[in-house]
Amino acid sequence: MFPLPAAARCHRTRIAGGLFPDDPELRELVDELLSRSEEFRYHWARHTVRTKAYGLKRIDHPEAGPLTLSYEITRFPKDSELSLLVYTAGAGTPEEKALRLLASG
């Protein structure tokens, strides 16, 4: 896996804070990040919240090697904690072949 940029990590942490405002572990994490990371403090102070519902994801799979897959996230309005993440590979791509090999066991 490739690390997320600090801004994206901060945005996701803000979203989690909105979903779980009374979570003491999340509050502790935010406090620690604020005390240790100037970059996190900068992004946190901006109060930006962004989600990305689709895109490309590069995955370093231990058996199949590096894969670049399309992804799409569906959120469910009646349950804000629930989402469905789907990864797909283009037809005829090396990624499709690798996923088929993995699926065959």
C-alpha positions as MATLAB code, in Angstrom:
seq = 'MFPLPAAARCHRTRIAGGLFPDDPELRELVDELLSRSEEFRYHWARHTVRTKAYGLKRIDHPEAGPLTLSYEITRFPKDSELSLLVYTAGAGTPEEKALRLLASG';
ca = [
       0.000    0.000    0.000;
       1.056    3.559   -0.581;
       0.701    6.130    2.195;
      -2.052    8.698    1.943;
      -1.096   12.342    1.727;
      -1.500   14.188    5.031;
      -4.479   16.189    3.733;
      -6.402   13.016    2.847;
      -5.618   11.457    6.232;
      -6.847   14.596    7.946;
     -10.056   14.702    5.863;
     -10.813   11.075    6.714;
     -10.134   11.700   10.391;
     -12.591   14.616   10.349;
     -15.231   12.393    8.742;
     -14.675    9.752   11.431;
     -14.992   12.481   14.074;
     -18.374   13.429   12.673;
     -19.543    9.829   12.666;
     -18.171    9.043   16.139;
     -18.061   12.333   18.070;
     -17.916   10.638   21.489;
     -15.166    8.129   20.678;
     -12.388    8.666   23.249;
      -9.778    6.739   21.204;
     -10.429    8.900   18.162;
     -10.165   12.063   20.279;
      -6.884   10.763   21.715;
      -5.558   10.072   18.209;
      -6.465   13.572   17.018;
      -4.828   15.127   20.084;
      -1.660   13.123   19.494;
      -1.512   14.023   15.806;
      -2.091   17.688   16.625;
       0.754   17.649   19.144;
       3.235   15.800   16.905;
       2.589   16.898   13.335;
       2.774   20.439   12.020;
       1.353   19.226    8.706;
      -1.644   17.615   10.439;
      -2.229   20.811   12.480;
      -2.235   22.844    9.274;
      -4.828   20.627    7.566;
      -6.930   20.207   10.731;
      -7.163   23.985   11.164;
      -8.557   24.338    7.633;
     -11.667   22.278    8.600;
     -11.801   20.680    5.154;
     -13.815   17.497    4.735;
     -13.575   15.626    1.457;
     -14.553   12.189    0.403;
     -13.631   10.470   -2.800;
     -16.157    7.955   -4.071;
     -14.187    6.563   -7.019;
     -10.752    6.454   -8.532;
      -7.722    4.269   -9.069;
      -5.952    2.418   -6.285;
      -2.523    0.825   -6.488;
      -2.253   -2.284   -4.366;
       0.904   -4.262   -3.720;
      -0.508   -7.775   -3.369;
       1.839  -10.361   -1.801;
       1.009  -13.022   -4.418;
      -0.175  -11.091   -7.482;
       2.307   -8.227   -7.220;
       1.450   -4.612   -8.000;
      -2.115   -4.054   -9.195;
      -3.813   -0.853  -10.309;
      -7.560   -1.236   -9.859;
     -10.561    1.023  -10.279;
     -12.622    1.477   -7.156;
     -16.029    2.839   -6.276;
     -17.504    3.438   -2.839;
     -21.246    3.401   -2.237;
     -22.542    4.902    0.987;
     -25.908    4.062    2.478;
     -27.944    7.058    3.691;
     -29.840    5.118    6.357;
     -26.635    3.849    7.985;
     -23.764    6.330    7.908;
     -21.335    3.706    9.239;
     -21.978    1.360    6.319;
     -20.339    1.551    2.904;
     -19.579   -0.841    0.079;
     -16.180   -0.710   -1.619;
     -15.835   -2.419   -5.001;
     -12.557   -2.925   -6.857;
     -12.595   -3.791  -10.571;
     -10.040   -4.498  -13.256;
     -10.405   -3.589  -16.900;
     -11.196   -6.418  -19.310;
      -8.094   -8.035  -20.764;
      -5.676   -6.217  -18.460;
      -2.878   -7.895  -16.500;
      -4.866   -6.945  -13.370;
      -7.885   -8.914  -14.596;
      -5.700  -11.950  -15.218;
      -4.099  -11.638  -11.789;
      -7.498  -11.360  -10.054;
      -8.802  -14.401  -11.923;
      -5.742  -16.402  -10.830;
      -6.267  -15.317   -7.219;
      -9.971  -16.211   -7.380;
      -9.216  -19.685   -8.736;
      -7.422  -20.496   -5.527;
];
